Amino acid sequence: MENKQKKFIQYLDKSMESCVKQEQQLIADSRKDEANMMKVKANIYDIFKSMFQLSVKNKPRDPAGISEAFLKKLDSIPQNWMKSYDLARRNQDAVKILVEETKLDTVKEIRNVFMKIWEEQI
């Protein structure tokens, strides 16, 4: 189980690091809007890294408990983002739509990678 935890944390760290590097490059290229999206993604990885670590701390020897707690966070945290996305669509706020889509897409990616790693037979 520790192997899976390390692997997932490494994925989150690498993803966050990649976003930060891309953000810096985009800023250097005077592409501020795109850099902001990378910053948003990096923040989402960081949020869910904290949530995963909290799940592990609360259920250190219970893989099913860790999974259940983390999946609940993956469901509950984005609820307000979905509401914000719907409101942005109704108001035709293109920037807000992009921000919320970025958040929601990143959460989907995190969920998919988590499930893949957690279901591995190690």
N, C-alpha and C positions, 0 to 999 in steps of 0.2 A: 504494500500500500504506500509506503514512503516513496518508492520509486515513482508511482503515479503522481503523488503530490509534487515531487521535485520536477517531474516532466511538465506538469501543468503550470507551475510557477515559472519555469524556464520559458515556456511558450508566452506567458503574459509579459515577462520581462523583455524578451526579444521583440515582441510586438510593440511594446511601449518604446523601447529604444529605437526601433525602426521609425516609428511615428515622429519621435523627437528629431531624429536626423533629417527626415523628410521635411519637417517643419522648418528647421534651420536652413536647409537648402532652398526651400520655397521663399523664405524671407529674403535670402541673399539674391534671389532672382526677382525680387519685387512682386511676388505673387502672394500677397497678404491674405486674401480670402481663402485660397487653398491651404495656406499655412495654418489658418485658424481651424480648418477641418481636421488637420493632422493633430492639432492640439486637443481638439474635442475627443478624437479617437484615443489619444494617449491617456486622457483623463478617464475614459471609460475603462480601459485596461487596468488602470490604477485602482479605480473604485472596486472592480470585481476581484482584483488581487487581494485587496483588503477584506472583501466579503468571504473569499475562499479561505484566507488565513483564519478568519474568525470562525468559520464553520469547522475547520480542522481543530482549532483551539477548544471549541465547545464539545467536540466528539472525537477526541484524539485516536481512539482505537476502534472506531465504528465507521467503516467505509460506507455503509448504507446510510448512516446518519449524516455523514459529511455530504454525501450526494444529495440527500433530501433537503438539507438545510441550504446548500448552495443553489440548488435548482429553484427553491422558493424565492431566493433573492433575485435570481435571474428572471423570475416572473413578476415579482412585486415592484422592484425598482423601476423598470421601464414603463409602468402603468401611467405615470404622469407624463412621460415623454410621448406616449401614444396620444394622450389627450391634447398635448401641446401641438403635436403633428396634425391632428384633425382640425384644431382651431386655425393653425397656419394655413391649411388647405382651404378652409372656408374663407379666410381673409386674403387668400392668394399672396401670402408672404413668402416669396421664393427663398430668401435667406434662411428664415426660420424652418421652412420645409426641409431644406438641405441639412441644417444642423440636426434636426430631429431624425431624419432618415439615416444620417451618419451614426447617430447614437444607436438607433434600433438595429441597423445592419451589423454594427460592431457587437452588440449583445447576441445576435443570432450566430455570428461567427464564434464567439466565446463559448456559447452553448454547444455548438457542433463539435468544437475541439475538445471541450470538457467531456462530452459523452463518448467521443472516440477514445480518449485516453482512459477514462474511468472504466470503460467496458473491456479494455485490453486484459488479456490473461497473462499476467506477469508472475 
